[in-house]
């Protein structure tokens, strides 16, 4: 594998779940939203449907091209999830492993840092997308890059 870098685009692994969620929001909100708009009623019911609409937009962002990718470099890696980039250096992360939360899988890793007062802190990083690889394959690939560059 080349040290020049590698980019793995998101493959929309949860496309079915996202589309099901969007359809559910539409089915729940559409009939009531029309009624609320026709009557001019605002308040708690409108706020609930506004929240559902905001959730639909947030969920829908993961379907757009370019919403996610994993870029591997010799100095570290960058994860893009829903258009938000997070960069990590190899020496600042621990081993990668696969974890389950209910029916969902994630690749997780520890992120080591130092707080302003000099205290060491550990936070947890997670990837919600396998980038076209099996979950264990992604964890193995990341561990391989980490071992070669630390």
TORMAR-185103 format. One record per residue: residue number from 1; x negated, z, y of N, C-alpha, C in turn. Coordinates in pm, whole numbers, plus 32768, in hexadecimal, padded with zeros to 4 digits. Layout:
N
<resi NUM, n.east X, n.up Z, n.north Y, ca.east X, ca.up Z, ca.north Y, c.east X, c.up Z, c.north Y> $
...
END
This chain:
150
<resi 1, n.east 7FAC, n.up 8000, n.north 7F8B, ca.east 8000, ca.up 8000, ca.north 8000, c.east 7FA7, c.up 8000, c.north 807B> $
<resi 2, n.east 7FC6, n.up 7FB0, n.north 80DC, ca.east 7F77, ca.up 7FA2, ca.north 8155, c.east 7F88, c.up 801B, c.north 81B0> $
<resi 3, n.east 7F1C, n.up 803D, n.north 81F7, ca.east 7F23, ca.up 80A9, ca.north 8259, c.east 7F56, c.up 8077, c.north 82E0> $
<resi 4, n.east 7F6F, n.up 7FF5, n.north 82EA, ca.east 7F9B, ca.up 7FBC, ca.north 8369, c.east 8025, c.up 7FF0, c.north 8391> $
<resi 5, n.east 8074, n.up 8019, n.north 8333, ca.east 80F9, ca.up 804C, ca.north 8352, c.east 8164, c.up 8004, c.north 8302> $
<resi 6, n.east 81D6, n.up 8040, n.north 8300, ca.east 8246, ca.up 8009, ca.north 82B4, c.east 82C7, c.up 8037, c.north 82F7> $
<resi 7, n.east 8326, n.up 7FDD, n.north 8304, ca.east 83A7, ca.up 7FFE, ca.north 833F, c.east 8413, c.up 7FE6, c.north 82D7> $
<resi 8, n.east 8463, n.up 804C, n.north 82BE, ca.east 84D4, ca.up 8042, ca.north 8261, c.east 8555, c.up 804A, c.north 82B2> $
<resi 9, n.east 85A2, n.up 7FDF, n.north 82B9, ca.east 8620, ca.up 7FE6, ca.north 8305, c.east 868B, c.up 8032, c.north 82B7> $
<resi 10, n.east 86EA, n.up 8069, n.north 8301, ca.east 875C, ca.up 80AA, ca.north 82C2, c.east 87AE, c.up 8040, c.north 827A> $
<resi 11, n.east 87E4, n.up 8062, n.north 8207, ca.east 882F, ca.up 8002, ca.north 81B7, c.east 88C5, c.up 801F, c.north 81B2> $
<resi 12, n.east 88F2, n.up 807E, n.north 8203, ca.east 8982, ca.up 809C, ca.north 8205, c.east 89B2, c.up 80D7, c.north 8183> $
<resi 13, n.east 8966, n.up 8136, n.north 814A, ca.east 8987, ca.up 816E, ca.north 80C8, c.east 8A0B, c.up 81B8, c.north 80C8> $
<resi 14, n.east 8A35, n.up 81E8, n.north 813A, ca.east 8AB3, ca.up 8232, ca.north 8141, c.east 8B20, c.up 81DF, c.north 8184> $
<resi 15, n.east 8B10, n.up 815B, n.north 8183, ca.east 8B70, ca.up 8103, ca.north 81C5, c.east 8BFE, c.up 811C, c.north 8195> $
<resi 16, n.east 8C10, n.up 812C, n.north 8113, ca.east 8C96, ca.up 8143, ca.north 80DD, c.east 8CCF, c.up 81C7, c.north 8111> $
<resi 17, n.east 8C7E, n.up 8230, n.north 8113, ca.east 8CAC, ca.up 82B2, ca.north 8144, c.east 8CCC, c.up 82AB, c.north 81D9> $
<resi 18, n.east 8C79, n.up 8265, n.north 8225, ca.east 8C91, ca.up 825A, ca.north 82B5, c.east 8D11, c.up 820B, c.north 82CF> $
<resi 19, n.east 8D21, n.up 819C, n.north 828A, ca.east 8D9A, ca.up 814B, ca.north 829D, c.east 8E17, c.up 8199, c.north 8274> $
<resi 20, n.east 8E0E, n.up 81E6, n.north 8209, ca.east 8E7F, ca.up 8239, ca.north 81DF, c.east 8E9E, c.up 82A2, c.north 824A> $
<resi 21, n.east 8E37, n.up 82DF, n.north 8283, ca.east 8E4C, ca.up 8341, ca.north 82ED, c.east 8E8C, c.up 8305, c.north 8368> $
<resi 22, n.east 8E5E, n.up 828D, n.north 838F, ca.east 8E99, ca.up 824A, ca.north 8403, c.east 8F2A, c.up 8225, c.north 83EA> $
<resi 23, n.east 8F47, n.up 81F6, n.north 8371, ca.east 8FD1, ca.up 81D4, ca.north 834F, c.east 9029, c.up 8251, c.north 8352> $
<resi 24, n.east 8FF5, n.up 82C0, n.north 8320, ca.east 9041, ca.up 833D, ca.north 8322, c.east 905F, c.up 836B, c.north 83B0> $
<resi 25, n.east 8FFD, n.up 8361, n.north 8408, ca.east 9013, ca.up 8386, ca.north 8494, c.east 907E, c.up 832D, c.north 84D2> $
<resi 26, n.east 9076, n.up 82AB, n.north 84B6, ca.east 90D9, ca.up 824E, ca.north 84ED, c.east 9165, c.up 826C, c.north 84BA> $
<resi 27, n.east 9170, n.up 8286, n.north 8438, ca.east 91F4, ca.up 82A2, ca.north 83FD, c.east 922F, c.up 8323, c.north 8436> $
<resi 28, n.east 91DD, n.up 8389, n.north 844A, ca.east 920D, ca.up 8408, ca.north 847F, c.east 922F, c.up 8401, c.north 8514> $
<resi 29, n.east 91DD, n.up 83BB, n.north 855F, ca.east 91EA, ca.up 83C1, ca.north 85F1, c.east 9244, c.up 8356, c.north 862D> $
<resi 30, n.east 9248, n.up 82DF, n.north 85F6, ca.east 928C, ca.up 826F, ca.north 8637, c.east 9320, c.up 8288, c.north 8654> $
<resi 31, n.east 9371, n.up 82B2, n.north 85F3, ca.east 93FF, ca.up 82C5, ca.north 8612, c.east 9418, c.up 832F, c.north 867B> $
<resi 32, n.east 93CD, n.up 8399, n.north 8677, ca.east 93E1, ca.up 8407, ca.north 86D5, c.east 93A9, c.up 83E7, c.north 875F> $
<resi 33, n.east 933B, n.up 839D, n.north 8762, ca.east 9300, ca.up 8379, ca.north 87E3, c.east 935E, c.up 8322, c.north 8833> $
<resi 34, n.east 93A2, n.up 82C5, n.north 87F2, ca.east 9402, ca.up 8270, ca.north 8839, c.east 9473, c.up 82C6, c.north 8873> $
<resi 35, n.east 94A2, n.up 8325, n.north 8826, ca.east 950E, ca.up 837D, ca.north 8854, c.east 94E0, c.up 83D1, c.north 88CC> $
<resi 36, n.east 9467, n.up 8408, n.north 88C3, ca.east 9432, ca.up 8458, ca.north 8931, c.east 9424, c.up 8406, c.north 89B0> $
<resi 37, n.east 93F4, n.up 838C, n.north 89A2, ca.east 93E2, ca.up 8336, ca.north 8A18, c.east 9469, c.up 830E, c.north 8A52> $
<resi 38, n.east 94CB, n.up 82F1, n.north 89FC, ca.east 954F, ca.up 82C7, ca.north 8A2B, c.east 9594, c.up 8338, c.north 8A78> $
<resi 39, n.east 9586, n.up 83B2, n.north 8A4B, ca.east 95C7, ca.up 8425, ca.north 8A8C, c.east 9574, c.up 845D, c.north 8AFF> $
<resi 40, n.east 94F6, n.up 8437, n.north 8B03, ca.east 94A0, ca.up 846E, ca.north 8B6B, c.east 947E, c.up 84FF, c.north 8B51> $
<resi 41, n.east 947D, n.up 8527, n.north 8AD2, ca.east 9461, ca.up 85B2, ca.north 8AAF, c.east 93CA, c.up 85C2, c.north 8A9D> $
<resi 42, n.east 9394, n.up 8622, n.north 8AE3, ca.east 9306, ca.up 8641, ca.north 8AD4, c.east 92FD, c.up 86D4, c.north 8AAF> $
<resi 43, n.east 928B, n.up 8701, n.north 8A8E, ca.east 927A, ca.up 878B, ca.north 8A66, c.east 923C, c.up 8793, c.north 89DC> $
<resi 44, n.east 9259, n.up 87FE, n.north 8992, ca.east 9219, ca.up 8811, ca.north 8910, c.east 922A, c.up 879C, c.north 88AE> $
<resi 45, n.east 92A2, n.up 8761, n.north 889C, ca.east 92AA, ca.up 86F1, ca.north 883D, c.east 9252, c.up 867B, c.north 8867> $
<resi 46, n.east 9252, n.up 865C, n.north 88E8, ca.east 9200, ca.up 85ED, ca.north 8919, c.east 916B, c.up 860D, c.north 8906> $
<resi 47, n.east 9146, n.up 868A, n.north 8919, ca.east 90BA, ca.up 86B1, ca.north 8907, c.east 908E, c.up 869F, c.north 8876> $
<resi 48, n.east 90E6, n.up 86C1, n.north 8819, ca.east 90C6, ca.up 86B1, ca.north 878A, c.east 90AF, c.up 861E, c.north 876A> $
<resi 49, n.east 9107, n.up 85C7, n.north 879C, ca.east 90F8, ca.up 8539, ca.north 877F, c.east 9082, c.up 84FD, c.north 87CB> $
<resi 50, n.east 9063, n.up 8534, n.north 883E, ca.east 8FEA, ca.up 850A, ca.north 8885, c.east 8F6D, c.up 852D, c.north 8836> $
<resi 51, n.east 8F6F, n.up 85A5, n.north 87F9, ca.east 8F00, ca.up 85CE, ca.north 87A5, c.east 8EF4, c.up 8574, c.north 872B> $
<resi 52, n.east 8F66, n.up 8551, n.north 86ED, ca.east 8F63, ca.up 84F4, ca.north 867C, c.east 8F29, c.up 846D, c.north 86A4> $
<resi 53, n.east 8F4E, n.up 843D, n.north 871B, ca.east 8F18, ca.up 83BD, ca.north 874B, c.east 8E81, c.up 83C6, c.north 8762> $
<resi 54, n.east 8E54, n.up 8435, n.north 879A, ca.east 8DC5, ca.up 8447, ca.north 87AF, c.east 8D7A, c.up 844B, c.north 8729> $
<resi 55, n.east 8DB4, n.up 848C, n.north 86C6, ca.east 8D79, ca.up 8490, ca.north 8640, c.east 8D71, c.up 8403, c.north 8605> $
<resi 56, n.east 8DD9, n.up 83B5, n.north 861A, ca.east 8DD9, ca.up 832B, ca.north 85E6, c.east 8D69, c.up 82D9, c.north 8625> $
<resi 57, n.east 8D53, n.up 82EA, n.north 86A6, ca.east 8CE7, ca.up 82A2, ca.north 86E9, c.east 8C60, c.up 82CF, c.north 86B2> $
<resi 58, n.east 8C4E, n.up 8352, n.north 86A4, ca.east 8BD0, ca.up 8388, ca.north 866F, c.east 8BB6, c.up 8356, c.north 85E2> $
<resi 59, n.east 8C1B, n.up 8359, n.north 858C, ca.east 8C0E, ca.up 8328, ca.north 8503, c.east 8BF0, c.up 8293, c.north 8502> $
<resi 60, n.east 8C35, n.up 8249, n.north 8557, ca.east 8C23, ca.up 81B8, ca.north 855C, c.east 8B99, c.up 818C, c.north 8587> $
<resi 61, n.east 8B51, n.up 81E0, n.north 85D3, ca.east 8ACA, ca.up 81BD, ca.north 85FE, c.east 8A6D, c.up 81A1, c.north 8589> $
<resi 62, n.east 8A82, n.up 81E5, n.north 851A, ca.east 8A29, ca.up 81D2, ca.north 84A7, c.east 8A3C, c.up 814A, c.north 8465> $
<resi 63, n.east 8AA6, n.up 8101, n.north 8487, ca.east 8ABC, ca.up 807C, ca.north 844D, c.east 8A79, c.up 800D, c.north 849D> $
<resi 64, n.east 8A50, n.up 8028, n.north 8517, ca.east 8A18, ca.up 7FC1, ca.north 856C, c.east 898A, c.up 7F9C, c.north 8540> $
<resi 65, n.east 8966, n.up 7F1B, n.north 854E, ca.east 88DD, ca.up 7EF2, ca.north 852C, c.east 8878, c.up 7F3C, c.north 8584> $
<resi 66, n.east 880B, n.up 7F66, n.north 8548, ca.east 87A4, ca.up 7FAD, ca.north 8592, c.east 87BE, c.up 8040, c.north 85A3> $
<resi 67, n.east 882B, n.up 8073, n.north 8569, ca.east 884C, ca.up 8101, ca.north 8579, c.east 87EA, c.up 815B, c.north 8530> $
<resi 68, n.east 87A9, n.up 8128, n.north 84C9, ca.east 874D, ca.up 817B, ca.north 847D, c.east 86D8, c.up 812E, c.north 8445> $
<resi 69, n.east 8666, n.up 8172, n.north 843A, ca.east 85F0, ca.up 8138, ca.north 83FA, c.east 858B, c.up 81A7, c.north 83E2> $
<resi 70, n.east 852D, n.up 818B, n.north 838C, ca.east 84BE, ca.up 81E5, ca.north 8372, c.east 843E, c.up 8195, c.north 8386> $
<resi 71, n.east 83EA, n.up 81C2, n.north 83E0, ca.east 836B, ca.up 817D, ca.north 83FB, c.east 82F9, c.up 81D7, c.north 83CD> $
<resi 72, n.east 82A9, n.up 81A5, n.north 836F, ca.east 8236, ca.up 81F0, ca.north 833D, c.east 81B6, c.up 81BB, c.north 837D> $
<resi 73, n.east 8163, n.up 8216, n.north 83B0, ca.east 80E4, ca.up 81F2, ca.north 83EE, c.east 8078, c.up 824E, c.north 83B7> $
<resi 74, n.east 7FFB, n.up 822B, n.north 83CD, ca.east 7F8E, ca.up 827E, ca.north 839A, c.east 7F8B, c.up 8307, c.north 83DE> $
<resi 75, n.east 7FBC, n.up 8311, n.north 845B, ca.east 7FBA, ca.up 8391, ca.north 84A1, c.east 8039, c.up 83E3, c.north 848E> $
<resi 76, n.east 80A4, n.up 83A6, n.north 8456, ca.east 8121, ca.up 83EE, ca.north 8442, c.east 8194, c.up 838F, c.north 8427> $
<resi 77, n.east 820C, n.up 83BC, n.north 8444, ca.east 8281, ca.up 8369, ca.north 842B, c.east 82EC, c.up 8385, c.north 8493> $
<resi 78, n.east 8344, n.up 8323, n.north 84A5, ca.east 83B4, ca.up 832F, ca.north 8502, c.east 8434, c.up 8311, c.north 84B6> $
<resi 79, n.east 8495, n.up 8369, n.north 84C3, ca.east 8518, ca.up 8357, ca.north 8486, c.east 857C, c.up 8339, c.north 84F5> $
<resi 80, n.east 85C8, n.up 82CC, n.north 84E5, ca.east 8633, ca.up 82AD, ca.north 8543, c.east 86B7, c.up 82BD, c.north 84F8> $
<resi 81, n.east 870A, n.up 8318, n.north 8527, ca.east 878F, ca.up 832F, ca.north 84EE, c.east 87F1, c.up 8330, c.north 8561> $
<resi 82, n.east 8853, n.up 82D4, n.north 855C, ca.east 88B7, ca.up 82C5, ca.north 85C8, c.east 8874, c.up 82B4, c.north 8650> $
<resi 83, n.east 880F, n.up 825C, n.north 8656, ca.east 87C9, ca.up 8236, ca.north 86D1, c.east 8777, c.up 82A7, c.north 870F> $
<resi 84, n.east 875E, n.up 8310, n.north 86C5, ca.east 870B, ca.up 837E, ca.north 86F6, c.east 8689, c.up 8381, c.north 86A6> $
<resi 85, n.east 8618, n.up 8372, n.north 86EA, ca.east 8596, ca.up 8372, ca.north 86A9, c.east 8559, c.up 83FE, c.north 86A7> $
<resi 86, n.east 851F, n.up 8422, n.north 8635, ca.east 84D2, ca.up 849E, ca.north 8628, c.east 844F, c.up 8478, c.north 85E7> $
<resi 87, n.east 83E1, n.up 849A, n.north 8627, ca.east 835C, ca.up 847A, ca.north 85F2, c.east 8318, c.up 84F8, c.north 85C2> $
<resi 88, n.east 82CD, n.up 84E9, n.north 8555, ca.east 8285, ca.up 8559, ca.north 8518, c.east 81F9, c.up 852B, c.north 84F4> $
<resi 89, n.east 8198, n.up 8585, n.north 84FD, ca.east 8110, ca.up 8569, ca.north 84CD, c.east 8106, c.up 859C, c.north 843E> $
<resi 90, n.east 80B9, n.up 8557, n.north 83EC, ca.east 80AD, ca.up 857E, ca.north 835F, c.east 807C, c.up 860D, c.north 8350> $
<resi 91, n.east 801D, n.up 8637, n.north 83A4, ca.east 7FE6, ca.up 86BF, ca.north 8395, c.east 8048, c.up 872B, c.north 83C0> $
<resi 92, n.east 80B8, n.up 8704, n.north 8401, ca.east 811B, ca.up 8766, ca.north 842E, c.east 8191, c.up 8775, c.north 83CF> $
<resi 93, n.east 8190, n.up 872E, n.north 835F, ca.east 8202, ca.up 8737, ca.north 8303, c.east 81D3, c.up 8764, c.north 8279> $
<resi 94, n.east 822F, n.up 87A4, n.north 8231, ca.east 8215, ca.up 87D0, ca.north 81A9, c.east 8244, c.up 8768, c.north 8145> $
<resi 95, n.east 8240, n.up 8788, n.north 80C6, ca.east 826B, ca.up 872A, ca.north 805D, c.east 82FE, c.up 8701, c.north 806E> $
<resi 96, n.east 831B, n.up 868A, n.north 8041, ca.east 83A2, ca.up 8652, ca.north 8046, c.east 83E6, c.up 8669, c.north 7FC0> $
<resi 97, n.east 8465, n.up 868B, n.north 7FC4, ca.east 84B1, ca.up 869E, ca.north 7F48, c.east 8542, c.up 8676, c.north 7F60> $
<resi 98, n.east 858C, n.up 8665, n.north 7EF3, ca.east 8619, ca.up 8641, ca.north 7EFB, c.east 866C, c.up 86BF, c.north 7EEA> $
<resi 99, n.east 86CD, n.up 86D1, n.north 7F42, ca.east 8729, ca.up 8742, ca.north 7F3B, c.east 87B8, c.up 870F, c.north 7F40> $
<resi 100, n.east 8811, n.up 875E, n.north 7F09, ca.east 889F, ca.up 873D, ca.north 7F08, c.east 88EA, c.up 87A1, c.north 7F60> $
<resi 101, n.east 894F, n.up 8770, n.north 7FA7, ca.east 89AC, ca.up 87C5, ca.north 7FF1, c.east 8A36, c.up 8790, c.north 7FCF> $
<resi 102, n.east 8A78, n.up 87D1, n.north 7F72, ca.east 8AF7, ca.up 879C, ca.north 7F41, c.east 8ADE, c.up 8718, c.north 7EFB> $
<resi 103, n.east 8B29, n.up 86B0, n.north 7F1D, ca.east 8B16, ca.up 862F, ca.north 7EDB, c.east 8AA6, c.up 85DB, c.north 7F1B> $
<resi 104, n.east 8A66, n.up 860D, n.north 7F84, ca.east 8A04, ca.up 85BE, ca.north 7FCE, c.east 8976, c.up 85E3, c.north 7FAA> $
<resi 105, n.east 891E, n.up 857F, n.north 7FAE, ca.east 8890, ca.up 8594, ca.north 7F98, c.east 8845, c.up 857D, c.north 801A> $
<resi 106, n.east 87D4, n.up 85C2, n.north 8025, ca.east 877D, ca.up 85B5, ca.north 809A, c.east 86EE, c.up 85BD, c.north 806B> $
<resi 107, n.east 8693, n.up 857C, n.north 80B3, ca.east 8605, ca.up 8595, ca.north 80A2, c.east 85E1, c.up 85FA, c.north 810E> $
<resi 108, n.east 85AD, n.up 866C, n.north 80E5, ca.east 858E, ca.up 86D8, ca.north 8143, c.east 84F9, c.up 86F5, c.north 8143> $
<resi 109, n.east 84CB, n.up 8731, n.north 81B1, ca.east 843E, ca.up 8754, ca.north 81BF, c.east 8433, c.up 87C1, c.north 8229> $
<resi 110, n.east 83CA, n.up 880F, n.north 8222, ca.east 83AF, ca.up 8876, ca.north 8286, c.east 835B, c.up 8839, c.north 82F6> $
<resi 111, n.east 8378, n.up 8864, n.north 836F, ca.east 832C, ca.up 8838, ca.north 83E5, c.east 82E8, c.up 88B4, c.north 841E> $
<resi 112, n.east 8264, n.up 88B1, n.north 8426, ca.east 8217, ca.up 8922, ca.north 8457, c.east 81F4, c.up 890D, c.north 84E9> $
<resi 113, n.east 8203, n.up 8975, n.north 8538, ca.east 81E3, ca.up 896D, ca.north 85C6, c.east 81B8, c.up 89F3, c.north 85F9> $
<resi 114, n.east 8198, n.up 89F7, n.north 867A, ca.east 816E, ca.up 8A72, ca.north 86BC, c.east 81C4, c.up 8A83, c.north 8738> $
<resi 115, n.east 81FF, n.up 8AF9, n.north 8746, ca.east 8250, ca.up 8B17, ca.north 87BC, c.east 81F6, c.up 8B31, c.north 8834> $
<resi 116, n.east 8232, n.up 8B38, n.north 88A9, ca.east 81E7, ca.up 8B4C, ca.north 8925, c.east 8192, c.up 8BCC, c.north 8920> $
<resi 117, n.east 81C3, n.up 8C35, n.north 88E0, ca.east 8178, ca.up 8CB3, ca.north 88D8, c.east 810B, c.up 8CB3, c.north 886E> $
<resi 118, n.east 80F8, n.up 8C43, n.north 882A, ca.east 8091, ca.up 8C3A, ca.north 87C4, c.east 80C0, c.up 8C5C, c.north 8737> $
<resi 119, n.east 813F, n.up 8C86, n.north 872B, ca.east 8175, ca.up 8CA3, ca.north 86A6, c.east 818F, c.up 8C23, c.north 865A> $
<resi 120, n.east 8173, n.up 8C27, n.north 85DC, ca.east 818B, ca.up 8BB3, ca.north 8587, c.east 821F, c.up 8BAC, c.north 8562> $
<resi 121, n.east 8258, n.up 8B34, n.north 8560, ca.east 82E4, ca.up 8B26, ca.north 8539, c.east 82F2, c.up 8AB5, c.north 84D4> $
<resi 122, n.east 8356, n.up 8AC3, n.north 8482, ca.east 8375, ca.up 8A5C, ca.north 841D, c.east 8407, c.up 8A37, c.north 842D> $
<resi 123, n.east 8422, n.up 89B6, n.north 843C, ca.east 84AB, ca.up 8984, ca.north 8441, c.east 84BE, c.up 8923, c.north 83CD> $
<resi 124, n.east 8539, n.up 88FE, n.north 83B4, ca.east 8557, ca.up 88A4, ca.north 8345, c.east 857E, c.up 881C, c.north 837C> $
<resi 125, n.east 853F, n.up 87B4, n.north 8349, ca.east 8564, ca.up 872B, ca.north 836A, c.east 85B1, c.up 86F0, c.north 82F6> $
<resi 126, n.east 8608, n.up 868F, n.north 8313, ca.east 8658, ca.up 8650, ca.north 82A9, c.east 8672, c.up 85BF, c.north 82C9> $
<resi 127, n.east 8677, n.up 856E, n.north 8261, ca.east 869B, ca.up 84E1, ca.north 826D, c.east 871E, c.up 84CC, c.north 8224> $
<resi 128, n.east 8780, n.up 8494, n.north 826A, ca.east 8804, ca.up 8480, ca.north 8230, c.east 8815, c.up 83F4, c.north 81F7> $
<resi 129, n.east 87AC, n.up 83A4, n.north 81FC, ca.east 87AF, ca.up 8318, ca.north 81D0, c.east 8739, c.up 8301, c.north 8173> $
<resi 130, n.east 874C, n.up 82C1, n.north 80FE, ca.east 86DA, ca.up 82A7, ca.north 80A5, c.east 8691, c.up 8225, c.north 80C4> $
<resi 131, n.east 86BD, n.up 81D9, n.north 8128, ca.east 8678, ca.up 8160, ca.north 8155, c.east 8660, c.up 80FC, c.north 80E4> $
<resi 132, n.east 86C6, n.up 80E9, n.north 8093, ca.east 86C1, ca.up 8085, ca.north 8029, c.east 8677, c.up 80AE, c.north 7FAB> $
<resi 133, n.east 8648, n.up 8129, n.north 7FA5, ca.east 85FF, ca.up 815A, ca.north 7F31, c.east 8653, c.up 81C3, c.north 7EE9> $
<resi 134, n.east 8635, n.up 81DD, n.north 7E6A, ca.east 8673, ca.up 8252, ca.north 7E2A, c.east 8643, c.up 82D0, c.north 7E73> $
<resi 135, n.east 8694, n.up 8338, n.north 7E75, ca.east 866F, ca.up 83B2, ca.north 7EBF, c.east 85E8, c.up 83E9, c.north 7E94> $
<resi 136, n.east 85D3, n.up 83F3, n.north 7E12, ca.east 8552, ca.up 8428, ca.north 7DE1, c.east 84E0, c.up 83C7, c.north 7E01> $
<resi 137, n.east 84FF, n.up 8346, n.north 7E01, ca.east 849A, ca.up 82E3, ca.north 7E25, c.east 846E, c.up 82F0, c.north 7EB6> $
<resi 138, n.east 84CD, n.up 830B, n.north 7F0F, ca.east 84AB, ca.up 831F, ca.north 7F9C, c.east 8454, c.up 839B, c.north 7FAC> $
<resi 139, n.east 8479, n.up 8408, n.north 7F69, ca.east 8429, ca.up 8483, ca.north 7F72, c.east 839C, c.up 846A, c.north 7F3B> $
<resi 140, n.east 8390, n.up 8420, n.north 7ECD, ca.east 830D, ca.up 8402, ca.north 7E94, c.east 82B9, c.up 83AA, c.north 7EF1> $
<resi 141, n.east 82F8, n.up 8347, n.north 7F2E, ca.east 82B2, ca.up 82F0, ca.north 7F8D, c.east 827D, c.up 8341, c.north 8003> $
<resi 142, n.east 82D0, n.up 8397, n.north 803B, ca.east 82A6, ca.up 83E9, ca.north 80AC, c.east 8238, c.up 844B, c.north 8085> $
<resi 143, n.east 8242, n.up 8487, n.north 800E, ca.east 81D8, ca.up 84E0, ca.north 7FE0, c.east 8156, c.up 8496, c.north 7FCC> $
<resi 144, n.east 815C, n.up 8419, n.north 7F99, ca.east 80E5, ca.up 83C7, ca.north 7F87, c.east 80A2, c.up 83AD, c.north 800E> $
<resi 145, n.east 80EF, n.up 8382, n.north 8072, ca.east 80B7, ca.up 8369, ca.north 80F6, c.east 807D, c.up 83EA, c.north 8131> $
<resi 146, n.east 80C3, n.up 8457, n.north 811F, ca.east 8094, ca.up 84D8, ca.north 8154, c.east 800E, c.up 84FF, c.north 8117> $
<resi 147, n.east 8002, n.up 84F0, n.north 8093, ca.east 7F85, ca.up 8516, ca.north 804E, c.east 7F11, c.up 84BA, c.north 8075> $
<resi 148, n.east 7F2E, n.up 843A, n.north 8089, ca.east 7EC2, ca.up 83DC, ca.north 80AC, c.east 7E92, c.up 83EC, c.north 813B> $
<resi 149, n.east 7EE6, n.up 8427, n.north 8193, ca.east 7EC2, ca.up 842C, ca.north 8221, c.east 7EAE, c.up 84BA, c.north 8256> $
<resi 150, n.east 7E9F, n.up 851B, n.north 81FD, ca.east 7E80, ca.up 85A4, ca.north 822C, c.east 7E00, c.up 85D4, c.north 81E9> $
END
